[in-house]
Amino acid sequence: MGTAYTPGLTVSGQAVIRKTRLLPIKGQVLVKVGDQVQPDQIVARAELPGIIQTVKLAELLGVESKEVHNYLLVKEGDKVTKGQLLAETKGFFGLFKASVTAPCDGTFESLFKASGHMALREPPIPIEKTAYIMGRVVEVMEGEGAVIETEGAFVQGIFGVGGERHGLLAVPVEGPDTILEPRHISEEHRGKVLVGGAGVLADGIKRAVEVGALGIVCGGVKDSDLIEYLGFDIGVAITGQEKIPLTLIITEGFGMLRMADRTFRLLKSLEGRDAAINGATQIRAGVIRPEIIVPLSEPRGAAEVVEDQTLEIGKPIRIIREPYFGALATVTQLPPELREIESGAHVRVLYAKLNQNGEEVVVPRANVEIIAE
C-alpha cells in the first residue's frame, strides 16, 4: 500500500515557533541576533515613497509654460506645506495677481518646462513591522527583516478573519460545547482574547466588540453571522486584511461545532497568559492557517514544530468537505485500491469513525486533514 499525505492542523502545548517578519520593500532592521523582543516592538522600518501630485502651474497662473520658472517662489528639493505659496505673477501695478498654493505637504521634486507642470511628491508613508510574538531574534536579513523564535503553545485554526493582535487569554465559557453568548462577556474582557466553546453568534461578536475584546477563538461560526459582522461575503480570497476591530478564529468549521477537547483543555490551561493571534487564512495554493501562539515564560527546550503528515490507522483527522464538513474522526481503514465516487472520478478513500456519534464513513483522502498531535 502506498503512503498517503495530507496537510494537518497543529495543536501543541510545547513547540519552538519561528516567525519571519519581512518588510514589503527595502528598509532598516532595528534589531540584532540575540535581542529579546516584545510583541509590539518594531523590528524593521521602511518608507514607501509618497504619491506624486501634479500642479498645473502654467494654466493656474495664466502664463506660457516656458515662463513658469520666472514666477516660482520655491526651488526643486524644497519641502512645502499645504497652503504654502508656490508661485505668483506680478500683475499690473501690483493688482490682479495670480497665485498657486500647495495642495498638500510634500517636496518640490521637479518642474516640467514643456508643460509648465510641477511634480509635488507627498510625504513618505512609514511602514513598520513589529515582532508579533515575544521571543528572541535568531536571524537578521539585512534591509529586509528578522526571524523571531519563541517556545510555547501553538494552535492552528481552520478559518479566521482579522489580522495580528495580542492580549491575555480569557475563557469565560464552561466547556468546549458551550456557545459564547453576551452573558459570558463583560467589561473585564477589554483587551483580551476570548476562548469560546462550540461557537459564537452575531450578538456575541457584537458584545465582544462593544467591551473592547481583541479576539475570539471558538469552535465554529455561522456563515450568516460572519457576513453580518464583516458587512460582506468573504468569498475565497485570502483573509487577514479586513478592517475590523476583533480577530475571529474558528478551530473546527462553519456552524456550531464543539471545540476539540484537547484544544479547549490546552487553551484553558493557558488562561491569563499573553497570546498572539492572527486570523489570516488561505485555503487554496500556498495554504495559510489562522493561529494562536502563547509563549512560555520559562522555555523548557521543546522540539521545533513538525507537522505529522502521514495518514495511518488511528490518526485523528478533520473532514473538510461536505457532507461531513468540520467533523472530527479517527482513521479506521486505508484501502489501497481506487474507488469511484459520486462525481465519477476514481480516487483513494479512507474509512473513518466520527467522534460525534461513532458512525463509520467513507471519504476521499483528499477531503481530510490530519490533526497533528
Secondary structure as the mmCIF struct_conf table of DSSP 4:
data_model
#
loop_
_struct_conf.conf_type_id
_struct_conf.id
_struct_conf.beg_label_comp_id
_struct_conf.beg_label_asym_id
_struct_conf.beg_label_seq_id
_struct_conf.end_label_comp_id
_struct_conf.end_label_asym_id
_struct_conf.end_label_seq_id
STRN STRN1 TYR A 5 TYR A 5
STRN STRN2 GLY A 8 LEU A 22
BEND BEND1 PRO A 24 ILE A 25
STRN STRN3 GLN A 28 VAL A 29
TURN_TY1_P TURN_TY1_P1 VAL A 33 GLY A 34
STRN STRN4 GLN A 36 VAL A 37
TURN_TY1_P TURN_TY1_P2 PRO A 39 ASP A 40
STRN STRN5 ILE A 42 LEU A 48
HELX_LH_PP_P HELX_LH_PP_P1 PRO A 49 ILE A 51
STRN STRN6 ILE A 52 LYS A 56
HELX_RH_AL_P HELX_RH_AL_P1 LEU A 57 LEU A 61
TURN_TY1_P TURN_TY1_P3 GLY A 62 GLY A 62
BEND BEND2 VAL A 63 VAL A 63
HELX_RH_3T_P HELX_RH_3T_P1 SER A 65 TYR A 71
STRN STRN7 LEU A 72 LEU A 72
BEND BEND3 LEU A 73 VAL A 74
TURN_TY1_P TURN_TY1_P4 GLU A 76 GLY A 77
STRN STRN8 LYS A 79 VAL A 80
TURN_TY1_P TURN_TY1_P5 LYS A 82 GLY A 83
STRN STRN9 LEU A 85 GLU A 88
STRN STRN10 PHE A 92 PHE A 92
TURN_TY1_P TURN_TY1_P6 PHE A 93 GLY A 94
STRN STRN11 LEU A 95 LEU A 95
BEND BEND4 PHE A 96 PHE A 96
STRN STRN12 SER A 99 THR A 101
BEND BEND5 PRO A 103 ASP A 105
STRN STRN13 GLY A 106 PHE A 112
TURN_TY1_P TURN_TY1_P7 LYS A 113 GLY A 116
STRN STRN14 HIS A 117 ARG A 121
HELX_LH_PP_P HELX_LH_PP_P2 GLU A 122 PRO A 124
STRN STRN15 ILE A 125 THR A 130
BEND BEND6 ILE A 133 MET A 134
STRN STRN16 GLY A 135 MET A 141
TURN_TY1_P TURN_TY1_P8 GLU A 142 GLU A 144
STRN STRN17 GLY A 145 GLN A 156
BEND BEND7 ILE A 158 ILE A 158
STRN STRN18 PHE A 159 VAL A 161
BEND BEND8 GLY A 162 GLY A 162
STRN STRN19 ARG A 165 ALA A 170
BEND BEND9 VAL A 173 GLY A 175
TURN_TY1_P TURN_TY1_P9 PRO A 176 ASP A 177
STRN STRN20 ILE A 179 LEU A 180
HELX_RH_3T_P HELX_RH_3T_P2 PRO A 182 HIS A 184
HELX_RH_3T_P HELX_RH_3T_P3 GLU A 187 HIS A 189
TURN_TY1_P TURN_TY1_P10 ARG A 190 GLY A 191
STRN STRN21 LYS A 192 VAL A 195
BEND BEND10 GLY A 197 ALA A 198
STRN STRN22 GLY A 199 VAL A 200
HELX_RH_AL_P HELX_RH_AL_P2 ALA A 202 VAL A 211
TURN_TY1_P TURN_TY1_P11 GLY A 212 GLY A 212
STRN STRN23 GLY A 215 VAL A 221
HELX_RH_AL_P HELX_RH_AL_P3 ASP A 223 LEU A 230
BEND BEND11 GLY A 231 PHE A 232
TURN_TY1_P TURN_TY1_P12 GLY A 235 VAL A 236
BEND BEND12 ALA A 237 ALA A 237
BEND BEND13 GLY A 240 GLY A 240
BEND BEND14 PRO A 245 LEU A 246
STRN STRN24 THR A 247 PHE A 254
BEND BEND15 GLY A 255 MET A 256
HELX_LH_PP_P HELX_LH_PP_P3 ARG A 258 ALA A 260
HELX_RH_AL_P HELX_RH_AL_P4 ASP A 261 SER A 269
TURN_TY1_P TURN_TY1_P13 LEU A 270 GLY A 272
BEND BEND16 ARG A 273 ARG A 273
STRN STRN25 ASP A 274 ASN A 278
STRN STRN26 GLN A 282 GLN A 282
BEND BEND17 ARG A 284 GLY A 286
STRN STRN27 ILE A 288 ILE A 288
STRN STRN28 GLU A 291 PRO A 295
BEND BEND18 SER A 297 GLU A 298
HELX_LH_PP_P HELX_LH_PP_P4 ALA A 302 ALA A 303
STRN STRN29 GLU A 304 GLU A 304
HELX_LH_PP_P HELX_LH_PP_P5 VAL A 305 VAL A 305
STRN STRN30 THR A 310 THR A 310
TURN_TY1_P TURN_TY1_P14 ILE A 313 GLY A 314
STRN STRN31 PRO A 316 ILE A 319
BEND BEND19 ARG A 321 ARG A 321
TURN_TY1_P TURN_TY1_P15 GLU A 322 PRO A 323
BEND BEND20 TYR A 324 TYR A 324
TURN_TY1_P TURN_TY1_P16 PHE A 325 GLY A 326
STRN STRN32 LEU A 328 GLN A 333
BEND BEND21 GLU A 337 GLU A 337
STRN STRN33 LEU A 338 GLU A 340
TURN_TY1_P TURN_TY1_P17 GLU A 342 SER A 343
BEND BEND22 GLY A 344 GLY A 344
STRN STRN34 HIS A 346 LEU A 354
TURN_TY1_P TURN_TY1_P18 ASN A 355 ASN A 357
STRN STRN35 GLU A 360 PRO A 364
HELX_RH_3T_P HELX_RH_3T_P4 ARG A 365 ASN A 367
STRN STRN36 VAL A 368 ALA A 372
#
